[in-house]
Amino acid sequence: MNLLQHVCTVPLARAVRSRALTIPTRTVVAATASVSTASSHVLLGMSEPELQQLALDLGQQSYRGKQLHHLLYKRKVKEIQDFSHLPQGFRNDLEEAGWTVGRSPIHHSVTATDGTVKLLIKLEDNRLVETVGIPVTDDKGSVRLTACVSSQVGCPLRCSFCATGKGGFSRNLKRHEIVEQVLAIEDVFKQRVTNVVFMGMGEPMLNMKEVLEAHKCLNKDVQIGQRMMTISTVGVPNTIKRLASRKLQSTLALSLHAPNQKLREKIVPSAKSYPLEAIMKDCRDYFVETSRRVSFEYTLLAGVNDSVEHAKELAELLQGWGRVNHVNLIPYNPIEGSEYQRPYRKAVLAFQSTLESHKITVSVRQTRGLDASAACGQLRNEFQKNPLVESSDDQQSQLDVVVDDVQSQLDIAVAC
């Protein structure tokens, strides 16, 4: 597979220089409103029965809905006028009724030497969101392709080690904006995605409605098995119970990162509202309700939470949990400006060995894409902390959009 490194697959947005930036407030408000309105007229994310009903509503026979479904999810057509299997009149009717496919252009892509590909997708409101494609070849030569998808533009929880939180929070993603990330990865790799992990930008549990709708679409329409999907959370009160009530066959991954409440609050500030004892009880109840194992994600930060004593404390915590458990150790992926460091391999192996000596199942995540800014939020932060601004055609495109205080104040005034 010949994937180009550092390739912009579509023209970058032309941006206004900060010293010349003047944007009326009502223009920004109108743009924000139009995004909200348009989201209710997006084809991507709709089920086959819904598409059949849409066809009937527009005076077509129901089988046209099945054709729509095939064009969206199998052929992955991005524009209504490219629906060549449909009558021109039906295509025109869809557009006149305000419908769009709901696919966004790729703003930038980076390929790492290990084959990991990170995409920046430019949404309708000019915000950027990351998604990552991770190919893994097994001993038999088969390639498993995992899509790591984002659920929010940025993240409001601001975990101290996370690049996404440092880039700020804009808004929740819509169902189709999550689904299209998987389709974009399939387009780049020219093969089907086999696994999906909701571990990209954002906290999935703070956008549960859209995440669950996207999960359903990926399962029923894109046809990725529920057991091939993982939903990650750092822990939001009451949401694990709600997720358990859905009885999904997907794995819950809890971003734990510390073996005790005091240290966890330093690493994950939001943990103050969700005590470790309570979150572990909810994880126990999730297992009882779904019979699905909970995976505990633990990012190893050098000199902070990676000692043998921390490992012993973690083992004690999980043994008290009393259920089948699995720990996924993640050596920290360094980001610019962070106080944290990646632990030495010796420390990682000692931590792993200590857990295993206490009968805890553990794996060490292979860090992928170090040369592609693969940690959540890294690449997005290089390009954007504010929405890109479209300028007149005669102005030059810029990779880095510098937005002055006027734009920052406008963003606050019309926060999504």
C-alpha positions as CSV (number, residue, x, y, z in Angstrom):
1,M,0.0,0.0,0.0
2,N,1.5,3.2,-1.1
3,L,0.3,6.0,1.2
4,L,1.8,9.4,0.8
5,Q,3.2,11.1,3.9
6,H,2.1,14.6,4.7
7,V,-0.4,14.8,1.9
8,C,-3.2,17.3,1.8
9,T,-5.9,15.6,-0.2
10,V,-8.1,18.6,-0.7
11,P,-7.2,22.3,-1.0
12,L,-6.8,23.9,2.3
13,A,-9.2,26.6,3.4
14,R,-8.1,30.2,2.5
15,A,-7.7,32.0,5.8
16,V,-7.8,35.6,6.8
17,R,-4.7,37.1,8.4
18,S,-5.3,38.1,12.0
19,R,-4.5,41.8,11.4
20,A,-7.2,42.0,8.7
21,L,-9.8,39.9,10.4
22,T,-13.3,41.5,10.7
23,I,-16.3,39.3,11.1
24,P,-19.7,40.5,12.0
25,T,-21.2,38.7,15.0
26,R,-24.4,37.9,13.2
27,T,-22.5,36.1,10.4
28,V,-20.9,33.7,12.9
29,V,-24.2,33.0,14.6
30,A,-25.9,32.4,11.3
31,A,-23.2,29.9,10.3
32,T,-23.6,28.1,13.6
33,A,-27.3,27.9,13.2
34,S,-27.0,26.6,9.6
35,V,-24.9,23.7,10.8
36,S,-27.5,22.7,13.3
37,T,-30.3,22.9,10.8
38,A,-28.3,21.0,8.1
39,S,-27.6,18.1,10.5
40,S,-31.3,17.0,10.4
41,H,-31.0,16.7,6.6
42,V,-28.0,14.4,6.4
43,L,-28.4,11.0,4.7
44,L,-25.3,9.4,6.3
45,G,-26.3,7.7,9.5
46,M,-29.8,6.8,8.4
47,S,-30.9,3.1,8.4
48,E,-32.3,1.3,5.4
49,P,-35.9,1.5,6.6
50,E,-35.5,5.3,7.2
51,L,-34.0,5.7,3.7
52,Q,-36.9,3.7,2.2
53,Q,-39.4,6.0,4.0
54,L,-37.6,9.0,2.6
55,A,-37.8,7.7,-0.9
56,L,-41.6,7.2,-0.4
57,D,-41.9,10.7,1.0
58,L,-40.4,12.1,-2.1
59,G,-42.7,10.1,-4.4
60,Q,-40.3,7.3,-5.2
61,Q,-40.7,3.5,-4.7
62,S,-39.2,2.1,-1.6
63,Y,-36.5,0.2,-3.4
64,R,-34.9,3.5,-4.1
65,G,-34.2,3.7,-0.4
66,K,-32.3,0.4,-0.6
67,Q,-30.3,1.8,-3.5
68,L,-29.5,4.9,-1.4
69,H,-28.3,2.7,1.4
70,H,-26.0,0.8,-0.9
71,L,-24.6,4.0,-2.3
72,L,-23.9,5.5,1.1
73,Y,-22.4,2.5,2.9
74,K,-21.0,0.2,0.2
75,R,-19.9,2.5,-2.6
76,K,-19.4,5.4,-0.2
77,V,-20.5,8.0,-2.7
78,K,-20.0,11.5,-1.3
79,E,-22.3,13.7,-3.5
80,I,-25.9,13.3,-4.3
81,Q,-25.4,14.2,-8.0
82,D,-22.9,11.2,-8.1
83,F,-25.7,8.8,-7.2
84,S,-25.7,7.5,-10.8
85,H,-28.0,4.6,-10.1
86,L,-30.8,7.0,-9.1
87,P,-33.0,9.0,-11.5
88,Q,-31.9,12.5,-12.1
89,G,-35.3,13.8,-10.8
90,F,-34.9,11.9,-7.5
91,R,-31.4,13.4,-7.1
92,N,-32.7,16.9,-7.8
93,D,-35.6,16.4,-5.3
94,L,-33.2,15.3,-2.6
95,E,-31.1,18.4,-3.1
96,E,-34.1,20.7,-3.3
97,A,-35.4,19.3,-0.1
98,G,-32.1,20.3,1.6
99,W,-30.6,16.8,1.9
100,T,-26.8,16.2,1.7
101,V,-24.7,13.1,2.0
102,G,-22.8,14.3,5.1
103,R,-19.3,13.5,4.0
104,S,-16.6,16.0,4.8
105,P,-13.3,16.7,3.0
106,I,-9.9,15.6,4.4
107,H,-8.0,18.7,5.4
108,H,-4.7,17.0,6.0
109,S,-3.3,13.5,6.4
110,V,0.0,12.2,7.8
111,T,1.3,8.7,7.4
112,A,3.8,7.2,10.0
113,T,6.5,4.8,9.1
114,D,4.6,1.9,10.7
115,G,1.6,2.5,8.4
116,T,-0.5,4.4,10.9
117,V,-2.5,7.1,9.2
118,K,-3.9,10.2,10.9
119,L,-6.6,12.2,9.2
120,L,-7.8,15.7,9.9
121,I,-11.3,16.0,8.7
122,K,-12.7,19.5,8.0
123,L,-16.3,19.7,9.2
124,E,-19.0,21.9,7.7
125,D,-18.4,24.6,10.3
126,N,-14.7,24.6,9.5
127,R,-13.7,22.8,12.7
128,L,-11.1,20.0,12.5
129,V,-11.5,16.6,14.0
130,E,-9.0,13.7,14.1
131,T,-9.4,10.1,13.2
132,V,-6.7,7.4,13.0
133,G,-6.3,4.3,11.0
134,I,-4.2,1.6,12.6
135,P,-3.3,-1.5,10.4
136,V,-1.9,-4.6,12.2
137,T,-0.8,-7.7,10.3
138,D,-1.1,-11.0,12.1
139,D,1.1,-14.1,11.8
140,K,-1.0,-15.4,8.9
141,G,-0.6,-12.2,6.9
142,S,-4.1,-11.0,7.5
143,V,-4.5,-7.2,8.1
144,R,-6.7,-6.0,10.9
145,L,-7.7,-2.3,10.4
146,T,-8.8,-0.4,13.5
147,A,-10.4,3.1,13.3
148,C,-9.9,5.3,16.3
149,V,-12.7,7.8,16.1
150,S,-13.5,11.0,17.9
151,S,-16.8,11.9,19.6
152,Q,-16.2,15.6,20.2
153,V,-14.4,18.5,18.7
154,G,-11.9,18.9,21.5
155,C,-12.7,17.8,25.1
156,P,-13.9,19.7,28.1
157,L,-12.4,17.3,30.7
158,R,-8.8,18.5,30.2
159,C,-6.9,15.5,31.5
160,S,-3.4,16.8,32.4
161,F,-1.5,14.6,30.0
162,C,-3.9,14.8,27.0
163,A,-3.2,16.9,23.9
164,T,-7.0,17.1,23.1
165,G,-7.8,19.0,26.3
166,K,-5.0,21.5,25.7
167,G,-6.7,22.4,22.4
168,G,-10.0,23.4,24.0
169,F,-13.5,22.2,23.4
170,S,-15.9,23.3,20.7
171,R,-18.9,21.0,20.4
172,N,-20.2,17.5,20.3
173,L,-20.0,15.6,17.0
174,K,-23.2,14.5,15.2
175,R,-23.9,10.9,14.4
176,H,-22.9,11.2,10.8
177,E,-19.7,13.0,11.7
178,I,-18.6,10.0,13.7
179,V,-19.6,7.5,11.1
180,E,-17.9,9.3,8.3
181,Q,-14.5,8.9,10.1
182,V,-14.7,5.2,9.7
183,L,-15.6,5.5,6.0
184,A,-12.8,8.0,5.5
185,I,-10.3,5.4,6.9
186,E,-11.7,2.8,4.6
187,D,-11.3,5.1,1.6
188,V,-7.6,5.8,2.5
189,F,-6.7,2.1,3.1
190,K,-8.9,0.7,0.4
191,Q,-10.2,-2.0,2.7
192,R,-12.8,-2.5,5.3
193,V,-12.4,-1.4,8.9
194,T,-12.5,-4.4,11.2
195,N,-12.4,-2.7,14.6
196,V,-13.6,0.6,16.0
197,V,-12.5,2.2,19.2
198,F,-14.1,5.4,20.5
199,M,-10.8,6.6,21.9
200,G,-10.1,9.7,19.8
201,M,-10.8,13.3,20.7
202,G,-13.5,13.9,23.3
203,E,-15.3,12.0,26.1
204,P,-17.9,9.6,24.5
205,M,-20.1,9.6,27.6
206,L,-20.6,13.4,27.3
207,N,-22.1,12.8,23.8
208,M,-23.8,9.5,24.5
209,K,-26.8,10.0,22.3
210,E,-24.9,10.6,19.2
211,V,-22.2,8.0,20.1
212,L,-24.9,5.3,20.5
213,E,-26.6,6.3,17.3
214,A,-23.2,6.1,15.5
215,H,-22.5,2.8,17.2
216,K,-25.8,1.4,15.9
217,C,-25.1,2.7,12.4
218,L,-21.6,1.2,12.3
219,N,-23.0,-2.1,13.5
220,K,-26.2,-2.4,11.3
221,D,-25.3,-0.4,8.2
222,V,-21.5,-0.4,8.0
223,Q,-21.7,-4.0,9.3
224,I,-19.0,-4.0,12.0
225,G,-19.7,-6.4,14.8
226,Q,-20.5,-5.0,18.2
227,R,-17.8,-7.2,19.7
228,M,-15.4,-5.4,17.4
229,M,-16.1,-2.0,19.0
230,T,-14.9,-0.5,22.2
231,I,-16.3,2.6,24.0
232,S,-13.8,4.4,26.2
233,T,-14.5,6.7,29.1
234,V,-12.6,8.5,31.8
235,G,-15.7,8.3,33.9
236,V,-18.7,10.5,33.9
237,P,-21.2,10.0,36.8
238,N,-24.3,7.9,36.0
239,T,-23.3,7.2,32.4
240,I,-21.8,3.8,32.8
241,K,-25.2,2.6,34.3
242,R,-27.0,4.1,31.3
243,L,-24.6,2.3,28.9
244,A,-25.0,-1.0,30.7
245,S,-28.8,-0.7,30.3
246,R,-28.4,-0.8,26.5
247,K,-26.8,-4.3,26.9
248,L,-24.4,-3.7,24.1
249,Q,-21.9,-6.5,23.2
250,S,-19.1,-4.0,23.0
251,T,-16.2,-3.6,25.4
252,L,-16.2,-0.8,28.0
253,A,-12.7,0.7,28.4
254,L,-12.2,2.8,31.6
255,S,-9.3,5.2,31.5
256,L,-8.1,4.7,35.0
257,H,-4.5,6.0,35.0
258,A,-4.0,5.8,38.7
259,P,-4.5,3.2,41.5
260,N,-5.9,5.7,44.1
261,Q,-8.2,8.6,44.3
262,K,-5.7,11.3,45.3
263,L,-3.3,10.6,42.4
264,R,-6.2,10.2,39.9
265,E,-7.5,13.6,40.7
266,K,-4.1,15.1,39.9
267,I,-4.0,13.3,36.5
268,V,-7.7,13.5,35.7
269,P,-9.2,16.6,37.3
270,S,-12.8,15.5,36.6
271,A,-12.2,12.5,38.9
272,K,-13.1,14.8,41.8
273,S,-16.8,14.4,40.9
274,Y,-16.6,10.6,40.5
275,P,-14.8,8.8,43.4
276,L,-12.8,5.7,42.5
277,E,-14.9,3.5,44.7
278,A,-18.1,4.6,42.9
279,I,-16.6,4.2,39.4
280,M,-15.4,0.7,40.2
281,K,-18.8,-0.3,41.5
282,D,-20.4,0.9,38.2
283,C,-17.8,-1.1,36.3
284,R,-18.7,-4.2,38.3
285,D,-22.4,-3.6,37.6
286,Y,-21.6,-3.2,33.9
287,F,-20.0,-6.6,33.9
288,V,-23.0,-8.2,35.7
289,E,-25.5,-6.5,33.3
290,T,-23.7,-7.2,30.0
291,S,-21.3,-10.2,30.8
292,R,-18.8,-8.1,28.9
293,R,-15.3,-7.7,30.3
294,V,-14.2,-4.2,31.3
295,S,-10.8,-3.1,30.1
296,F,-8.8,-0.7,32.3
297,E,-6.6,1.7,30.4
298,Y,-3.6,2.9,32.3
299,T,-1.3,5.5,30.8
300,L,2.2,5.2,32.3
301,L,3.8,8.5,33.1
302,A,7.4,8.4,34.1
303,G,8.0,9.1,37.8
304,V,4.3,9.8,38.4
305,N,2.3,6.5,38.3
306,D,4.7,3.9,36.9
307,S,6.4,2.5,40.0
308,V,6.3,-1.1,41.3
309,E,4.4,0.2,44.3
310,H,1.8,1.8,42.0
311,A,1.5,-1.6,40.3
312,K,0.9,-3.4,43.6
313,E,-1.7,-0.9,44.6
314,L,-3.5,-1.2,41.2
315,A,-3.5,-5.0,41.6
316,E,-5.1,-4.7,45.0
317,L,-7.7,-2.4,43.6
318,L,-8.6,-4.8,40.8
319,Q,-8.6,-7.9,42.9
320,G,-11.1,-6.1,45.2
321,W,-13.2,-5.6,42.2
322,G,-13.5,-9.3,42.0
323,R,-14.3,-9.9,38.4
324,V,-12.6,-10.8,35.1
325,N,-10.5,-7.8,34.3
326,H,-7.8,-6.8,31.9
327,V,-5.3,-3.9,32.1
328,N,-4.0,-2.2,29.0
329,L,-0.8,-0.4,29.8
330,I,-0.1,2.6,27.6
331,P,3.4,4.1,27.7
332,Y,2.9,7.9,27.4
333,N,3.0,9.3,23.9
334,P,4.9,12.6,24.4
335,I,3.3,15.9,23.4
336,E,4.8,19.4,23.1
337,G,4.7,21.5,26.2
338,S,3.8,18.7,28.5
339,E,5.5,18.2,31.9
340,Y,5.2,14.4,31.5
341,Q,7.7,12.0,30.1
342,R,7.6,8.6,28.5
343,P,8.7,5.9,30.9
344,Y,11.7,3.7,30.2
345,R,11.1,0.3,28.8
346,K,12.5,-1.2,32.0
347,A,9.9,0.5,34.1
348,V,7.1,-0.6,31.8
349,L,8.2,-4.3,32.0
350,A,8.5,-4.1,35.8
351,F,5.0,-2.7,36.1
352,Q,3.7,-5.4,33.8
353,S,5.5,-8.2,35.7
354,T,4.2,-7.0,39.0
355,L,0.6,-7.1,37.8
356,E,1.0,-10.5,36.3
357,S,2.5,-11.8,39.5
358,H,-0.8,-10.8,41.1
359,K,-2.8,-12.8,38.5
360,I,-3.9,-9.7,36.6
361,T,-4.2,-10.1,32.9
362,V,-2.2,-7.3,31.2
363,S,-1.0,-6.2,27.8
364,V,1.2,-3.3,26.8
365,R,-0.2,-1.3,23.9
366,Q,2.2,-1.0,21.0
367,T,2.6,2.8,20.6
368,R,1.8,3.6,17.0
369,G,2.4,6.6,14.9
370,L,4.9,8.4,17.1
371,D,6.1,10.3,14.0
372,A,2.6,11.1,12.9
373,S,1.5,13.0,16.0
374,A,-0.8,10.1,16.8
375,A,-1.7,10.9,20.4
376,C,-5.2,12.3,20.6
377,G,-5.4,16.0,19.6
378,Q,-1.7,16.4,18.7
379,L,-2.1,16.9,14.9
380,R,-5.3,19.0,15.3
381,N,-3.5,21.4,17.7
382,E,-0.8,21.9,15.1
383,F,-3.4,23.3,12.7
384,Q,-6.2,24.7,14.6
385,K,-7.4,25.9,18.0
386,N,-10.2,27.9,16.5
387,P,-12.5,27.3,13.4
388,L,-10.9,28.1,10.1
389,V,-12.2,31.2,8.5
390,E,-13.0,31.4,4.8
391,S,-11.6,34.5,3.1
392,S,-12.1,35.9,-0.4
393,D,-10.7,34.0,-3.3
394,D,-7.8,36.4,-4.0
395,Q,-6.2,35.8,-0.5
396,Q,-3.5,33.2,0.0
397,S,-4.1,29.8,1.8
398,Q,-2.3,29.4,5.1
399,L,-1.5,26.2,6.9
400,D,-1.5,27.8,10.3
401,V,-4.5,30.1,11.0
402,V,-3.6,32.8,13.5
403,V,-6.8,34.2,14.9
404,D,-6.8,37.4,16.9
405,D,-8.6,38.3,20.1
406,V,-11.7,39.5,18.1
407,Q,-12.2,36.0,16.7
408,S,-11.7,34.4,20.1
409,Q,-14.4,36.6,21.7
410,L,-16.8,35.8,18.8
411,D,-16.2,32.1,19.5
412,I,-17.0,32.5,23.1
413,A,-20.1,34.5,22.3
414,V,-21.5,31.8,20.0
415,A,-20.2,28.8,21.8
416,C,-21.6,25.6,20.4
